[in-house]
Amino acid sequence: MNYALPGFWQQIREHRTISLVLANAVVLLAMLLGVFGLFGDRILDTFAATPCSSGDQSYIVRGGDTLSGIAARYKTTYQRLADYNKLANPNLIYVQQRICIPGAKPQSKAPTPFSYTLPKTRGSGNWFAFPQCTWWANQRYYQLHGVYVPWTTNSDAWQWVNRARDFGWRVSYSPVPGSIIVFQPNVQGASWLGHVGIVERVNSNGSVTVSNTNWGANPTSVTYTTAWPGNGVAFVY
């Protein structure tokens, strides 16, 4: 003969069933965590150890990265990266995973040749305040040539042409690689005190690539700008 369980005992039976299911789930989760604890580092190391071709650049995924973001950084598409790295799901990448960027390995650049003789009159250090443009121009010139400018007074940026002449340095109005470019006040974006930077490269179209500090939105960072020879622009070396 079958009897229906009273409501109270029926609830106990259901609670026991639920507790058993939860207990099994906890055990399974613990087992999975244990396995990942043993092998997780090896899995991540496998991602990071995947070699790229010799002509590629490799990128190790960090938290918050997306494949499309990585692609944009290297001026390619996420589809190309997904295909090249054999990613089944472009939306699923892992921290510490190595992404190979095809053909993006930076080429080593030969140092810019300087055919001129360095000035004999030299400074003993960099006495300009960081991050003024004068500080960077002096510091970068020293990095390139091992020479500091000798002028420390009457040395606002716009005055560097005359000060260079005072100390026997050359002044040119044609671009010279590795020279100090001097802008007179309000010329090509310079302030009322003028501006100085370093000519990193003379471009084929006649412009120059200039490294600067105290320029733009981040005055303490080195920025690279394009400038043109012309009125109010001179090159000191």
C-alpha positions as CSV (number, residue, x, y, z in Angstrom):
1,M,0.0,0.0,0.0
2,N,1.4,3.4,-1.0
3,Y,1.0,6.4,1.3
4,A,1.8,10.0,0.4
5,L,4.5,11.5,2.5
6,P,3.4,14.3,4.7
7,G,4.4,17.8,3.5
8,F,7.1,18.1,6.1
9,W,8.9,14.9,5.2
10,Q,8.5,15.6,1.5
11,Q,10.4,18.9,2.0
12,I,13.2,17.1,3.9
13,R,13.6,14.6,1.0
14,E,13.8,17.4,-1.5
15,H,16.4,19.3,0.6
16,R,18.5,16.2,0.8
17,T,18.4,15.7,-2.9
18,I,19.4,19.4,-3.5
19,S,22.2,19.1,-0.9
20,L,23.5,16.0,-2.6
21,V,23.6,17.7,-6.0
22,L,25.3,20.8,-4.5
23,A,27.9,18.6,-2.7
24,N,28.7,16.8,-6.0
25,A,29.1,20.1,-7.7
26,V,31.4,21.4,-5.1
27,V,33.6,18.3,-5.3
28,L,33.7,18.6,-9.1
29,L,34.7,22.3,-8.9
30,A,37.4,21.5,-6.4
31,M,38.8,18.8,-8.7
32,L,38.8,21.2,-11.6
33,L,40.5,23.9,-9.6
34,G,43.1,21.3,-8.4
35,V,43.8,20.3,-12.0
36,F,44.2,23.9,-13.1
37,G,46.4,24.6,-10.1
38,L,48.7,21.8,-11.2
39,F,48.6,22.4,-14.9
40,G,47.3,26.0,-15.3
41,D,50.8,27.5,-15.4
42,R,51.8,25.0,-18.0
43,I,48.8,25.8,-20.1
44,L,49.6,29.5,-19.9
45,D,53.3,28.8,-20.6
46,T,52.2,26.9,-23.7
47,F,50.4,30.0,-25.0
48,A,53.5,32.1,-24.3
49,A,55.9,29.6,-25.7
50,T,54.3,29.3,-29.1
51,P,57.1,30.5,-31.4
52,C,56.6,33.1,-34.1
53,S,58.3,33.1,-37.5
54,S,61.6,35.0,-37.7
55,G,60.1,37.9,-39.6
56,D,57.2,38.4,-37.1
57,Q,56.8,40.4,-34.0
58,S,55.2,38.7,-31.0
59,Y,52.7,40.3,-28.6
60,I,51.8,38.7,-25.2
61,V,48.2,39.3,-24.3
62,R,47.4,41.3,-21.2
63,G,44.2,41.8,-19.3
64,G,41.7,43.9,-21.2
65,D,43.2,43.2,-24.6
66,T,41.1,42.3,-27.6
67,L,42.2,41.0,-30.9
68,S,40.8,44.0,-32.7
69,G,42.7,46.3,-30.4
70,I,46.0,44.4,-30.9
71,A,45.3,44.5,-34.7
72,A,44.7,48.3,-34.7
73,R,48.0,48.8,-32.7
74,Y,49.9,47.0,-35.4
75,K,48.0,48.4,-38.4
76,T,46.4,45.2,-39.5
77,T,43.0,43.5,-39.1
78,Y,41.7,41.1,-36.5
79,Q,40.7,38.7,-39.3
80,R,44.3,38.5,-40.5
81,L,45.6,37.9,-37.0
82,A,42.9,35.3,-36.3
83,D,43.8,33.4,-39.5
84,Y,47.5,33.8,-39.0
85,N,47.4,32.5,-35.4
86,K,44.8,29.8,-36.2
87,L,42.3,31.2,-33.7
88,A,39.0,29.4,-34.0
89,N,37.2,32.2,-32.1
90,P,38.6,35.7,-32.6
91,N,36.7,36.9,-29.5
92,L,38.4,34.4,-27.2
93,I,42.0,35.1,-26.4
94,Y,43.8,34.5,-23.1
95,V,46.1,36.5,-20.8
96,Q,49.7,35.4,-21.5
97,Q,48.8,34.1,-24.9
98,R,51.4,34.9,-27.6
99,I,50.0,36.6,-30.7
100,C,52.2,36.6,-33.8
101,I,52.1,39.7,-35.9
102,P,53.0,38.8,-39.5
103,G,55.8,40.8,-41.0
104,A,55.8,43.3,-38.2
105,K,59.3,42.8,-36.8
106,P,61.0,46.2,-36.6
107,Q,64.0,46.6,-38.8
108,S,67.2,47.9,-37.2
109,K,68.1,51.4,-38.3
110,A,71.6,52.4,-39.2
111,P,72.7,55.4,-37.3
112,T,72.4,58.7,-39.1
113,P,75.8,59.7,-40.4
114,F,77.1,63.1,-39.3
115,S,79.6,64.5,-41.8
116,Y,80.4,67.7,-39.9
117,T,83.1,68.4,-37.3
118,L,81.7,68.9,-33.8
119,P,82.2,72.3,-32.2
120,K,85.2,72.8,-30.0
121,T,83.5,75.0,-27.4
122,R,81.4,72.7,-25.2
123,G,79.3,72.9,-22.1
124,S,79.9,70.9,-18.9
125,G,76.4,69.6,-18.4
126,N,72.7,70.2,-18.8
127,W,71.6,73.2,-16.7
128,F,68.3,73.8,-18.3
129,A,65.1,72.9,-16.4
130,F,63.2,69.8,-17.2
131,P,60.9,69.5,-19.2
132,Q,61.7,72.8,-21.1
133,C,62.4,72.4,-24.8
134,T,65.9,73.8,-24.1
135,W,66.5,70.9,-21.7
136,W,65.6,68.3,-24.2
137,A,67.5,69.9,-27.1
138,N,70.7,70.0,-25.0
139,Q,70.2,66.5,-23.6
140,R,69.4,64.9,-27.0
141,Y,72.3,66.7,-28.6
142,Y,74.6,65.2,-26.0
143,Q,73.1,61.7,-26.6
144,L,73.9,62.0,-30.3
145,H,77.3,63.7,-30.1
146,G,78.6,63.7,-26.6
147,V,78.5,67.5,-26.5
148,Y,76.5,69.9,-24.4
149,V,75.7,73.5,-25.6
150,P,78.0,76.0,-23.8
151,W,75.5,78.8,-23.3
152,T,73.6,79.0,-20.1
153,T,72.6,82.7,-19.9
154,N,70.6,84.8,-22.4
155,S,69.5,81.4,-23.6
156,D,65.7,81.4,-24.2
157,A,65.0,79.2,-27.2
158,W,64.7,82.1,-29.7
159,Q,68.2,83.3,-28.6
160,W,70.0,80.1,-29.5
161,V,71.0,81.2,-33.0
162,N,72.9,84.3,-31.7
163,R,74.3,82.4,-28.7
164,A,75.6,79.7,-31.1
165,R,77.4,82.3,-33.1
166,D,78.8,83.8,-29.9
167,F,80.5,80.4,-29.1
168,G,81.6,79.6,-32.6
169,W,79.0,77.0,-33.4
170,R,77.7,76.7,-36.9
171,V,74.3,78.2,-38.0
172,S,72.6,77.0,-41.1
173,Y,69.3,77.6,-42.8
174,S,69.3,74.3,-44.5
175,P,68.4,71.1,-42.6
176,V,71.2,69.2,-41.0
177,P,70.6,65.7,-39.5
178,G,71.4,65.7,-35.7
179,S,71.4,69.5,-35.4
180,I,69.4,71.7,-33.1
181,I,66.4,73.3,-34.9
182,V,65.6,76.8,-33.6
183,F,62.2,78.4,-34.1
184,Q,61.7,82.1,-33.6
185,P,58.7,83.2,-31.6
186,N,55.3,82.2,-33.0
187,V,56.9,80.3,-36.0
188,Q,55.3,77.0,-36.9
189,G,53.6,76.7,-33.5
190,A,56.4,78.0,-31.3
191,S,55.6,80.1,-28.2
192,W,56.5,83.7,-27.7
193,L,59.9,82.5,-26.4
194,G,60.6,80.4,-29.5
195,H,61.2,76.7,-29.5
196,V,64.1,74.3,-30.0
197,G,64.3,70.6,-30.8
198,I,66.5,68.1,-32.5
199,V,66.5,67.1,-36.1
200,E,66.1,63.3,-36.0
201,R,65.7,62.9,-39.8
202,V,65.7,65.0,-43.0
203,N,62.8,63.7,-45.1
204,S,62.8,63.3,-48.9
205,N,60.2,66.0,-49.3
206,G,62.4,68.6,-47.6
207,S,60.7,68.5,-44.2
208,V,62.4,67.4,-41.0
209,T,61.3,65.1,-38.2
210,V,61.9,66.8,-34.9
211,S,62.0,65.4,-31.4
212,N,60.8,67.8,-28.6
213,T,59.7,68.2,-25.1
214,N,57.3,70.8,-23.8
215,W,55.3,70.5,-26.9
216,G,51.6,69.5,-27.2
217,A,49.3,68.0,-24.7
218,N,52.0,66.0,-22.8
219,P,54.9,68.5,-22.1
220,T,57.0,66.0,-20.1
221,S,56.9,63.4,-22.9
222,V,59.2,63.4,-26.0
223,T,57.0,64.0,-29.0
224,Y,57.9,63.8,-32.7
225,T,56.7,66.5,-35.1
226,T,57.3,67.5,-38.7
227,A,58.7,71.0,-39.4
228,W,59.8,72.8,-42.5
229,P,62.8,75.0,-43.2
230,G,61.8,78.6,-43.9
231,N,61.5,82.1,-42.4
232,G,62.3,82.0,-38.6
233,V,63.9,78.6,-38.7
234,A,67.6,77.8,-38.3
235,F,69.8,74.8,-37.6
236,V,72.6,75.0,-35.0
237,Y,75.4,72.4,-34.7
